[in-house]
Amino acid sequence: MFFCIPPVLCYGDEKTAEVGNLYALSAVLMDGDSGRILYEKNGREQRPMASTTKIMTCIVVLENSRPEEAATVSAYAASMPKVRLGVQEGEQYRVEDLLYSLMLESHNDTAVVLAEHVAGSVEAFADLMNKKAEEIGCRDTCFITPNGLDAEKETKNGKREHSTTAADLARILRYCIKDSPKREAFLSITAAPSHGFSDCEGRRSFSCVNHNAFLTMMEGALTGKTGFTAKAGYCYVGALKREDKTFIVALLGCGWPNNKGYKWADTRKLMEYGLEHYSLQKLSDAEFPKLPSTVPVENGQSPILGEEKELPLFCKPIKDQMVLLGPGEKVEVVYEGVPFLTAPVKKGERVGTLTYKTGDFIWAEQEITAREAIEEINFAWCLEQTIKRFGAG
């Protein structure tokens, strides 16, 4: 039984009021360059994510196989439900062609063919997906299937369902388009308007059309993936780059039939909010705190006996970068350093840190180090100084 979720406005949050009504039960707007979450609505709430799963399937396949490899169809893969390419047991297809089928038409049978080709089984491929999610920093995601069909499994921590959060889903897409060594291939496949291919023996031909309406909906649209199951509702994750600003939107539970267009309305609203309210500023324009030029060193060798040694400090240069800030936001620079040191101290030894942050989000850290080395006062040095000062003569 399908039902419609009306748009809900959660009061009490200024950004929520500025964004306005959203249909999605969970939503995130992310700065695609830094990974900072700019807006969220239940962004850490775990929910099924349907075929948005396939962005992880695609990147794991790209990173663990070659485009020209031939993948063989198993009986299990051929038995997958709609939406499906219609592959038949024993057929072979190039991995690259299957990736277009996966991402443009969201074929469920294709996902299983690819998973079995890369890892030998769906279960082993899910392990690869979960390992990659953990590497990316996704703490609330559980992959069971490569196609996003609703599923549950028993684990040592109890029953888990195939699910993620809007925040984790955005992180996964950010990895796909920014950090993965296969990011260019991912973008090329997911942005293609269409793709035609045949099985390896040339007996059957197929044509795939990209169903991601966002690609032609907004200037600068880069990529995205839709999803739907009766349990997950309509889901979407997409990315846009304009004026050197990159935004990622992730939506879960964004309406049920007959409200297929809700995800596009929410995506546009969040993207436009980001474009309108956030601007790029130089990290170096941040207001700096007053920094000490030296730090006292106890038990350090000094030309004057008994004098406390002052160690000059060096601030390692930081690579300047542009940061995305909203109205009223600024970069705070916080200095943390030791009040004193005890010899011996090595040249270049870290003695403090400058942290650039906005709220709890850390943009960068800059090391404060010792400009020179200072040896400790020991018996040999004391003897040498005594001879110099009071030696015979």
C-alpha positions as a Markdown table, in Angstrom:
| # | Residue | x | y | z |
|---|---|---|---|---|
| 1 | Met | 0.0 | 0.0 | 0.0 |
| 2 | Phe | 1.4 | 3.4 | -1.1 |
| 3 | Phe | 1.0 | 6.6 | 0.8 |
| 4 | Cys | 1.9 | 10.2 | 0.3 |
| 5 | Ile | 4.1 | 12.1 | 2.8 |
| 6 | Pro | 3.1 | 15.8 | 2.8 |
| 7 | Pro | 5.9 | 18.5 | 3.0 |
| 8 | Val | 7.0 | 19.2 | 6.6 |
| 9 | Leu | 8.6 | 22.3 | 8.0 |
| 10 | Cys | 10.5 | 21.8 | 11.2 |
| 11 | Tyr | 10.5 | 25.1 | 13.1 |
| 12 | Gly | 13.1 | 26.4 | 15.5 |
| 13 | Asp | 16.1 | 26.2 | 13.1 |
| 14 | Glu | 17.0 | 29.3 | 11.1 |
| 15 | Lys | 18.4 | 27.3 | 8.1 |
| 16 | Thr | 15.3 | 25.1 | 8.0 |
| 17 | Ala | 13.1 | 28.3 | 7.8 |
| 18 | Glu | 15.3 | 29.7 | 5.0 |
| 19 | Val | 15.2 | 26.5 | 3.0 |
| 20 | Gly | 11.5 | 26.1 | 3.5 |
| 21 | Asn | 9.3 | 23.0 | 3.1 |
| 22 | Leu | 11.0 | 19.7 | 2.0 |
| 23 | Tyr | 9.1 | 16.6 | 1.0 |
| 24 | Ala | 12.0 | 14.2 | 1.9 |
| 25 | Leu | 12.0 | 12.5 | 5.3 |
| 26 | Ser | 15.8 | 12.9 | 5.4 |
| 27 | Ala | 17.9 | 15.4 | 3.4 |
| 28 | Val | 21.4 | 16.8 | 3.3 |
| 29 | Leu | 23.1 | 19.6 | 1.4 |
| 30 | Met | 26.8 | 19.2 | 1.4 |
| 31 | Asp | 29.8 | 21.3 | 0.3 |
| 32 | Gly | 31.2 | 18.8 | -2.2 |
| 33 | Asp | 34.7 | 20.2 | -1.9 |
| 34 | Ser | 35.2 | 20.0 | 1.8 |
| 35 | Gly | 32.5 | 17.5 | 2.9 |
| 36 | Arg | 31.0 | 20.0 | 5.3 |
| 37 | Ile | 27.3 | 19.6 | 5.8 |
| 38 | Leu | 25.6 | 22.9 | 5.2 |
| 39 | Tyr | 22.0 | 21.8 | 5.9 |
| 40 | Glu | 20.3 | 18.7 | 7.1 |
| 41 | Lys | 16.9 | 17.4 | 8.0 |
| 42 | Asn | 17.2 | 14.1 | 9.9 |
| 43 | Gly | 20.5 | 13.7 | 8.1 |
| 44 | Arg | 21.7 | 11.0 | 10.5 |
| 45 | Glu | 18.6 | 8.9 | 10.4 |
| 46 | Gln | 19.0 | 5.4 | 8.9 |
| 47 | Arg | 16.7 | 4.6 | 6.1 |
| 48 | Pro | 16.6 | 2.2 | 3.0 |
| 49 | Met | 18.1 | 3.9 | 0.0 |
| 50 | Ala | 16.9 | 1.8 | -3.0 |
| 51 | Ser | 18.9 | 2.2 | -6.2 |
| 52 | Thr | 21.0 | 5.1 | -5.0 |
| 53 | Thr | 23.0 | 2.1 | -3.7 |
| 54 | Lys | 24.3 | 1.8 | -7.2 |
| 55 | Ile | 26.8 | 4.7 | -6.9 |
| 56 | Met | 28.7 | 2.5 | -4.5 |
| 57 | Thr | 28.3 | -0.5 | -6.7 |
| 58 | Cys | 29.7 | 1.5 | -9.7 |
| 59 | Ile | 32.7 | 2.9 | -7.9 |
| 60 | Val | 33.7 | -0.4 | -6.3 |
| 61 | Val | 33.5 | -2.1 | -9.7 |
| 62 | Leu | 35.5 | 0.6 | -11.4 |
| 63 | Glu | 38.2 | 0.3 | -8.7 |
| 64 | Asn | 38.4 | -3.5 | -8.8 |
| 65 | Ser | 38.1 | -4.4 | -12.5 |
| 66 | Arg | 39.0 | -3.2 | -16.0 |
| 67 | Pro | 36.5 | -1.9 | -18.5 |
| 68 | Glu | 37.3 | -4.5 | -21.2 |
| 69 | Glu | 36.8 | -7.5 | -18.9 |
| 70 | Ala | 34.1 | -9.9 | -19.8 |
| 71 | Ala | 31.5 | -10.7 | -17.1 |
| 72 | Thr | 29.5 | -13.9 | -17.3 |
| 73 | Val | 25.8 | -14.0 | -16.3 |
| 74 | Ser | 24.8 | -16.5 | -13.7 |
| 75 | Ala | 21.3 | -18.0 | -13.2 |
| 76 | Tyr | 20.9 | -16.0 | -10.1 |
| 77 | Ala | 21.7 | -12.7 | -11.8 |
| 78 | Ala | 19.3 | -13.5 | -14.6 |
| 79 | Ser | 16.5 | -14.0 | -12.1 |
| 80 | Met | 16.6 | -10.5 | -10.7 |
| 81 | Pro | 13.2 | -8.5 | -10.7 |
| 82 | Lys | 12.5 | -5.4 | -12.7 |
| 83 | Val | 14.0 | -3.0 | -13.5 |
| 84 | Arg | 16.2 | -5.3 | -15.5 |
| 85 | Leu | 18.3 | -5.4 | -18.7 |
| 86 | Gly | 17.1 | -8.9 | -19.4 |
| 87 | Val | 20.5 | -10.8 | -19.5 |
| 88 | Gln | 20.4 | -14.5 | -19.9 |
| 89 | Glu | 22.4 | -17.2 | -18.1 |
| 90 | Gly | 25.8 | -17.9 | -19.8 |
| 91 | Glu | 25.9 | -14.6 | -21.7 |
| 92 | Gln | 29.0 | -12.4 | -21.4 |
| 93 | Tyr | 29.2 | -8.6 | -21.4 |
| 94 | Arg | 32.0 | -6.0 | -21.2 |
| 95 | Val | 32.2 | -4.6 | -17.7 |
| 96 | Glu | 32.1 | -1.0 | -19.0 |
| 97 | Asp | 28.8 | -1.7 | -21.0 |
| 98 | Leu | 27.2 | -3.1 | -17.9 |
| 99 | Leu | 28.2 | 0.0 | -15.9 |
| 100 | Tyr | 26.2 | 2.1 | -18.3 |
| 101 | Ser | 23.3 | -0.3 | -17.9 |
| 102 | Leu | 23.6 | 0.0 | -14.2 |
| 103 | Met | 23.8 | 3.8 | -13.9 |
| 104 | Leu | 21.7 | 5.0 | -16.8 |
| 105 | Glu | 18.8 | 2.5 | -16.6 |
| 106 | Ser | 19.3 | 1.2 | -13.0 |
| 107 | His | 19.1 | -2.4 | -14.1 |
| 108 | Asn | 19.0 | -4.8 | -11.1 |
| 109 | Asp | 20.3 | -7.9 | -13.0 |
| 110 | Thr | 23.3 | -5.9 | -14.2 |
| 111 | Ala | 24.2 | -5.1 | -10.7 |
| 112 | Val | 24.4 | -8.7 | -9.7 |
| 113 | Val | 26.4 | -9.7 | -12.8 |
| 114 | Leu | 29.0 | -7.0 | -11.9 |
| 115 | Ala | 29.0 | -8.0 | -8.2 |
| 116 | Glu | 29.6 | -11.7 | -9.0 |
| 117 | His | 32.3 | -10.8 | -11.5 |
| 118 | Val | 34.3 | -8.7 | -9.1 |
| 119 | Ala | 33.9 | -10.6 | -5.9 |
| 120 | Gly | 32.5 | -14.1 | -6.8 |
| 121 | Ser | 29.3 | -13.6 | -4.9 |
| 122 | Val | 26.8 | -10.9 | -3.9 |
| 123 | Glu | 27.8 | -11.4 | -0.2 |
| 124 | Ala | 31.5 | -11.0 | -0.9 |
| 125 | Phe | 30.8 | -7.9 | -3.0 |
| 126 | Ala | 28.7 | -6.4 | -0.2 |
| 127 | Asp | 31.7 | -6.9 | 2.1 |
| 128 | Leu | 33.7 | -4.7 | -0.4 |
| 129 | Met | 31.0 | -2.1 | -0.4 |
| 130 | Asn | 30.9 | -2.0 | 3.4 |
| 131 | Lys | 34.7 | -1.8 | 3.7 |
| 132 | Lys | 34.7 | 1.1 | 1.2 |
| 133 | Ala | 31.9 | 2.9 | 3.2 |
| 134 | Glu | 34.0 | 2.5 | 6.4 |
| 135 | Glu | 37.0 | 3.9 | 4.6 |
| 136 | Ile | 35.0 | 7.0 | 3.5 |
| 137 | Gly | 33.8 | 7.6 | 7.0 |
| 138 | Cys | 30.3 | 6.3 | 6.7 |
| 139 | Arg | 29.3 | 5.0 | 10.2 |
| 140 | Asp | 25.6 | 4.4 | 9.7 |
| 141 | Thr | 25.5 | 2.5 | 6.4 |
| 142 | Cys | 24.9 | -1.2 | 5.8 |
| 143 | Phe | 25.1 | -2.7 | 2.3 |
| 144 | Ile | 23.5 | -6.1 | 1.7 |
| 145 | Thr | 22.6 | -6.0 | -2.1 |
| 146 | Pro | 24.5 | -4.3 | -5.0 |
| 147 | Asn | 21.2 | -3.1 | -6.6 |
| 148 | Gly | 19.5 | -1.6 | -3.6 |
| 149 | Leu | 16.5 | -4.0 | -3.3 |
| 150 | Asp | 15.2 | -4.0 | 0.2 |
| 151 | Ala | 17.0 | -6.7 | 2.3 |
| 152 | Glu | 17.8 | -7.7 | 5.9 |
| 153 | Lys | 20.5 | -9.8 | 7.5 |
| 154 | Glu | 21.4 | -11.1 | 10.9 |
| 155 | Thr | 24.7 | -9.8 | 12.3 |
| 156 | Lys | 26.5 | -10.2 | 15.6 |
| 157 | Asn | 24.9 | -6.9 | 16.6 |
| 158 | Gly | 21.4 | -8.0 | 15.7 |
| 159 | Lys | 19.3 | -7.7 | 12.6 |
| 160 | Arg | 20.4 | -5.0 | 10.0 |
| 161 | Glu | 18.6 | -3.8 | 7.0 |
| 162 | His | 20.1 | -2.4 | 3.7 |
| 163 | Ser | 20.2 | 1.2 | 4.7 |
| 164 | Thr | 22.2 | 4.5 | 4.9 |
| 165 | Thr | 21.7 | 8.1 | 6.0 |
| 166 | Ala | 21.4 | 11.2 | 3.9 |
| 167 | Ala | 24.7 | 12.3 | 5.3 |
| 168 | Asp | 26.5 | 9.0 | 4.5 |
| 169 | Leu | 24.9 | 8.9 | 1.0 |
| 170 | Ala | 26.3 | 12.4 | 0.3 |
| 171 | Arg | 29.7 | 11.3 | 1.6 |
| 172 | Ile | 29.7 | 8.3 | -0.8 |
| 173 | Leu | 28.9 | 10.5 | -3.8 |
| 174 | Arg | 31.6 | 13.0 | -2.8 |
| 175 | Tyr | 34.1 | 10.2 | -2.8 |
| 176 | Cys | 32.9 | 9.0 | -6.2 |
| 177 | Ile | 33.4 | 12.5 | -7.8 |
| 178 | Lys | 36.3 | 13.9 | -5.8 |
| 179 | Asp | 38.6 | 11.3 | -4.1 |
| 180 | Ser | 38.3 | 8.1 | -6.0 |
| 181 | Pro | 41.1 | 7.3 | -8.5 |
| 182 | Lys | 38.3 | 6.4 | -10.9 |
| 183 | Arg | 36.3 | 9.6 | -10.4 |
| 184 | Glu | 36.7 | 10.6 | -14.1 |
| 185 | Ala | 35.3 | 7.3 | -15.3 |
| 186 | Phe | 32.5 | 7.6 | -12.8 |
| 187 | Leu | 31.5 | 11.1 | -14.0 |
| 188 | Ser | 31.8 | 10.1 | -17.7 |
| 189 | Ile | 29.5 | 7.1 | -17.3 |
| 190 | Thr | 26.9 | 8.8 | -15.1 |
| 191 | Ala | 26.7 | 11.9 | -17.2 |
| 192 | Ala | 26.3 | 10.1 | -20.5 |
| 193 | Pro | 22.9 | 10.8 | -22.2 |
| 194 | Ser | 22.8 | 7.3 | -23.7 |
| 195 | His | 24.8 | 4.2 | -24.5 |
| 196 | Gly | 24.4 | 1.4 | -27.0 |
| 197 | Phe | 26.1 | -2.0 | -26.8 |
| 198 | Ser | 25.9 | -5.8 | -27.5 |
| 199 | Asp | 26.9 | -8.9 | -25.6 |
| 200 | Cys | 30.4 | -10.2 | -26.3 |
| 201 | Glu | 29.3 | -12.5 | -29.1 |
| 202 | Gly | 27.3 | -9.8 | -30.8 |
| 203 | Arg | 24.0 | -11.7 | -30.7 |
| 204 | Arg | 21.9 | -9.2 | -28.8 |
| 205 | Ser | 21.9 | -5.4 | -28.9 |
| 206 | Phe | 20.8 | -2.9 | -26.2 |
| 207 | Ser | 20.3 | 0.8 | -25.9 |
| 208 | Cys | 20.3 | 2.7 | -22.6 |
| 209 | Val | 19.0 | 6.2 | -21.9 |
| 210 | Asn | 19.9 | 8.2 | -18.9 |
| 211 | His | 16.9 | 8.8 | -16.6 |
| 212 | Asn | 18.5 | 11.4 | -14.4 |
| 213 | Ala | 16.4 | 14.4 | -15.1 |
| 214 | Phe | 18.6 | 16.6 | -12.9 |
| 215 | Leu | 21.3 | 16.6 | -15.6 |
| 216 | Thr | 19.2 | 18.9 | -17.8 |
| 217 | Met | 17.4 | 20.6 | -14.9 |
| 218 | Met | 20.1 | 22.9 | -13.6 |
| 219 | Glu | 23.2 | 24.5 | -15.1 |
| 220 | Gly | 26.3 | 22.8 | -13.8 |
| 221 | Ala | 24.7 | 19.5 | -12.9 |
| 222 | Leu | 27.4 | 16.8 | -12.8 |
| 223 | Thr | 25.9 | 13.5 | -11.8 |
| 224 | Gly | 23.3 | 11.7 | -9.8 |
| 225 | Lys | 21.3 | 8.6 | -9.1 |
| 226 | Thr | 17.6 | 8.0 | -8.5 |
| 227 | Gly | 16.1 | 5.1 | -6.5 |
| 228 | Phe | 12.7 | 3.7 | -5.5 |
| 229 | Thr | 11.3 | 0.8 | -3.6 |
| 230 | Ala | 8.0 | 0.5 | -1.8 |
| 231 | Lys | 9.9 | 0.7 | 1.5 |
| 232 | Ala | 12.4 | 3.4 | 0.7 |
| 233 | Gly | 10.1 | 5.7 | -1.3 |
| 234 | Tyr | 11.7 | 7.9 | -3.9 |
| 235 | Cys | 15.4 | 8.6 | -3.2 |
| 236 | Tyr | 18.0 | 10.7 | -4.9 |
| 237 | Val | 21.6 | 11.9 | -4.7 |
| 238 | Gly | 23.2 | 14.3 | -7.1 |
| 239 | Ala | 26.0 | 16.8 | -7.5 |
| 240 | Leu | 26.3 | 20.3 | -9.1 |
| 241 | Lys | 29.3 | 22.5 | -9.8 |
| 242 | Arg | 28.9 | 26.2 | -10.6 |
| 243 | Glu | 31.1 | 29.2 | -10.0 |
| 244 | Asp | 33.8 | 27.0 | -8.5 |
| 245 | Lys | 31.3 | 25.8 | -5.9 |
| 246 | Thr | 30.3 | 22.1 | -5.7 |
| 247 | Phe | 27.1 | 21.0 | -3.9 |
| 248 | Ile | 25.8 | 17.5 | -3.2 |
| 249 | Val | 22.2 | 16.8 | -2.3 |
| 250 | Ala | 21.0 | 13.5 | -0.8 |
| 251 | Leu | 17.3 | 12.7 | -0.3 |
| 252 | Leu | 15.7 | 9.7 | 1.3 |
| 253 | Gly | 12.0 | 8.9 | 1.6 |
| 254 | Cys | 11.1 | 11.7 | -0.7 |
| 255 | Gly | 7.5 | 10.8 | -1.4 |
| 256 | Trp | 5.7 | 7.7 | -2.7 |
| 257 | Pro | 3.6 | 7.2 | -5.9 |
| 258 | Asn | 2.2 | 9.2 | -7.4 |
| 259 | Asn | 4.7 | 11.9 | -6.4 |
| 260 | Lys | 7.7 | 11.1 | -8.5 |
| 261 | Gly | 8.5 | 14.7 | -9.0 |
| 262 | Tyr | 9.0 | 15.5 | -5.3 |
| 263 | Lys | 12.7 | 14.6 | -5.4 |
| 264 | Trp | 13.4 | 17.1 | -8.2 |
| 265 | Ala | 11.6 | 19.9 | -6.3 |
| 266 | Asp | 13.7 | 19.2 | -3.2 |
| 267 | Thr | 16.9 | 18.9 | -5.1 |
| 268 | Arg | 16.4 | 22.2 | -6.9 |
| 269 | Lys | 15.4 | 23.9 | -3.7 |
| 270 | Leu | 18.5 | 22.8 | -1.8 |
| 271 | Met | 20.9 | 23.5 | -4.7 |
| 272 | Glu | 19.5 | 27.0 | -5.2 |
| 273 | Tyr | 19.7 | 27.6 | -1.4 |
| 274 | Gly | 23.4 | 26.7 | -1.5 |
| 275 | Leu | 24.2 | 28.8 | -4.6 |
| 276 | Glu | 22.4 | 31.8 | -3.2 |
| 277 | His | 23.6 | 31.7 | 0.5 |
| 278 | Tyr | 27.1 | 30.4 | 0.3 |
| 279 | Ser | 30.2 | 32.2 | -1.1 |
| 280 | Leu | 33.9 | 31.4 | -1.4 |
| 281 | Gln | 36.4 | 33.1 | 0.8 |
| 282 | Lys | 40.1 | 32.7 | 1.2 |
| 283 | Leu | 41.2 | 30.8 | 4.3 |
| 284 | Ser | 44.1 | 33.2 | 4.7 |
| 285 | Asp | 41.6 | 36.0 | 5.2 |
| 286 | Ala | 40.7 | 34.6 | 8.6 |
| 287 | Glu | 41.5 | 36.7 | 11.7 |
| 288 | Phe | 44.6 | 35.4 | 13.4 |
| 289 | Pro | 45.2 | 35.3 | 17.2 |
| 290 | Lys | 48.3 | 36.9 | 18.6 |
| 291 | Leu | 51.0 | 34.2 | 18.5 |
| 292 | Pro | 54.1 | 33.9 | 20.7 |
| 293 | Ser | 57.4 | 34.3 | 18.8 |
| 294 | Thr | 59.3 | 32.2 | 21.4 |
| 295 | Val | 58.7 | 29.6 | 24.1 |
| 296 | Pro | 60.8 | 29.1 | 27.2 |
| 297 | Val | 63.0 | 26.0 | 27.4 |
| 298 | Glu | 63.9 | 24.5 | 30.8 |
| 299 | Asn | 67.3 | 22.9 | 31.2 |
| 300 | Gly | 68.5 | 24.2 | 27.9 |
| 301 | Gln | 72.1 | 25.0 | 27.1 |
| 302 | Ser | 72.7 | 28.8 | 27.0 |
| 303 | Pro | 75.7 | 31.1 | 26.5 |
| 304 | Ile | 75.0 | 32.7 | 29.8 |
| 305 | Leu | 74.9 | 30.3 | 32.8 |
| 306 | Gly | 71.6 | 30.3 | 34.6 |
| 307 | Glu | 69.8 | 32.1 | 31.8 |
| 308 | Glu | 66.5 | 30.6 | 30.7 |
| 309 | Lys | 66.7 | 29.8 | 27.1 |
| 310 | Glu | 64.0 | 31.2 | 24.7 |
| 311 | Leu | 63.3 | 29.0 | 21.7 |
| 312 | Pro | 62.2 | 30.9 | 18.5 |
| 313 | Leu | 59.2 | 29.4 | 16.8 |
| 314 | Phe | 58.5 | 28.8 | 13.1 |
| 315 | Cys | 55.0 | 28.7 | 11.6 |
| 316 | Lys | 54.9 | 26.2 | 8.7 |
| 317 | Pro | 53.2 | 27.7 | 5.7 |
| 318 | Ile | 49.7 | 26.5 | 5.0 |
| 319 | Lys | 48.4 | 25.9 | 1.5 |
| 320 | Asp | 45.9 | 28.7 | 0.9 |
| 321 | Gln | 42.5 | 27.5 | -0.1 |
| 322 | Met | 39.0 | 28.8 | -0.7 |
| 323 | Val | 36.3 | 27.9 | 1.8 |
| 324 | Leu | 32.6 | 28.0 | 1.4 |
| 325 | Leu | 30.9 | 30.1 | 4.0 |
| 326 | Gly | 27.3 | 31.2 | 4.6 |
| 327 | Pro | 25.9 | 34.5 | 5.9 |
| 328 | Gly | 27.4 | 35.4 | 9.3 |
| 329 | Glu | 29.9 | 32.4 | 9.2 |
| 330 | Lys | 33.6 | 33.0 | 9.6 |
| 331 | Val | 36.7 | 31.0 | 10.0 |
| 332 | Glu | 38.0 | 31.0 | 13.6 |
| 333 | Val | 41.8 | 30.4 | 14.1 |
| 334 | Val | 42.6 | 28.7 | 17.4 |
| 335 | Tyr | 46.2 | 28.4 | 18.7 |
| 336 | Glu | 47.1 | 25.6 | 21.0 |
| 337 | Gly | 50.7 | 25.2 | 22.2 |
| 338 | Val | 52.8 | 24.1 | 25.1 |
| 339 | Pro | 53.6 | 26.8 | 27.8 |
| 340 | Phe | 57.3 | 25.6 | 27.9 |
| 341 | Leu | 59.6 | 22.9 | 26.7 |
| 342 | Thr | 62.3 | 20.8 | 28.4 |
| 343 | Ala | 65.5 | 20.3 | 26.6 |
| 344 | Pro | 66.6 | 18.5 | 24.5 |
| 345 | Val | 64.5 | 20.0 | 21.7 |
| 346 | Lys | 65.0 | 19.0 | 18.0 |
| 347 | Lys | 64.8 | 21.5 | 15.2 |
| 348 | Gly | 61.4 | 21.1 | 13.5 |
| 349 | Glu | 59.8 | 19.5 | 16.6 |
| 350 | Arg | 56.1 | 20.3 | 16.8 |
| 351 | Val | 55.3 | 22.6 | 19.7 |
| 352 | Gly | 51.9 | 23.9 | 18.8 |
| 353 | Thr | 49.0 | 24.0 | 16.2 |
| 354 | Leu | 46.9 | 26.6 | 14.5 |
| 355 | Thr | 43.4 | 25.2 | 13.8 |
| 356 | Tyr | 41.2 | 26.8 | 11.2 |
| 357 | Lys | 37.5 | 25.9 | 11.9 |
| 358 | Thr | 33.9 | 27.0 | 11.4 |
| 359 | Gly | 31.8 | 25.6 | 14.3 |
| 360 | Asp | 33.0 | 22.0 | 14.8 |
| 361 | Phe | 34.2 | 21.7 | 11.2 |
| 362 | Ile | 38.0 | 21.8 | 10.8 |
| 363 | Trp | 39.2 | 23.3 | 7.5 |
| 364 | Ala | 42.9 | 22.9 | 8.1 |
| 365 | Glu | 45.7 | 22.7 | 10.7 |
| 366 | Gln | 49.0 | 24.5 | 10.7 |
| 367 | Glu | 52.0 | 23.3 | 12.6 |
| 368 | Ile | 54.1 | 25.6 | 14.9 |
| 369 | Thr | 57.6 | 24.1 | 15.2 |
| 370 | Ala | 60.9 | 24.8 | 16.8 |
| 371 | Arg | 63.1 | 26.9 | 14.6 |
| 372 | Glu | 66.4 | 25.5 | 16.1 |
| 373 | Ala | 67.6 | 22.7 | 18.2 |
| 374 | Ile | 68.5 | 23.1 | 21.9 |
| 375 | Glu | 70.6 | 20.6 | 23.8 |
| 376 | Glu | 70.1 | 19.8 | 27.4 |
| 377 | Ile | 72.4 | 20.8 | 30.2 |
| 378 | Asn | 74.4 | 17.7 | 31.2 |
| 379 | Phe | 77.7 | 16.9 | 33.0 |
| 380 | Ala | 79.9 | 17.1 | 29.9 |
| 381 | Trp | 78.5 | 20.5 | 28.9 |
| 382 | Cys | 78.9 | 21.8 | 32.5 |
| 383 | Leu | 82.5 | 20.6 | 32.6 |
| 384 | Glu | 83.2 | 22.3 | 29.3 |
| 385 | Gln | 81.8 | 25.6 | 30.4 |
| 386 | Thr | 83.7 | 25.4 | 33.7 |
| 387 | Ile | 87.0 | 24.9 | 31.8 |
| 388 | Lys | 86.2 | 27.8 | 29.5 |
| 389 | Arg | 85.5 | 30.2 | 32.3 |
| 390 | Phe | 87.9 | 29.1 | 35.0 |
| 391 | Gly | 90.6 | 27.1 | 33.2 |
| 392 | Ala | 94.2 | 27.6 | 34.1 |
| 393 | Gly | 95.9 | 30.5 | 32.5 |
